Amino acid sequence: MARCVVEDWELTDGNVKYCANRVRKSGLSTAELADYLAERGKVCPVCVTTVFNAIVHPIEDEEGGEA
């Protein structure tokens, strides 16, 4: 999954929303993503931690929904 995130990140010029939606469709749970970040967050590519964090710790956008 991390490799796919890196590829999508590069293809979309860092579109976090697009990458996060693709990860959500993969079927991985938030708990699995949080575990990955806990185990490999300091050594995996920054784009992977950015996308996984956007899913695990969503920030509300200006309209009050999830970003």
Long-range contacts (C-beta under 8 A, 24 or more apart in sequence): 1-26, 1-28, 2-36, 2-44, 2-45, 2-48, 5-45, 5-47, 5-48, 5-51, 5-52, 6-45, 6-47, 6-48, 9-47, 9-51, 14-47, 16-50, 16-51, 16-54, 16-67, 17-54, 17-67, 19-47, 19-51, 20-51, 20-54, 20-55, 23-51, 23-52, 23-55, 24-55, 30-55, 30-56
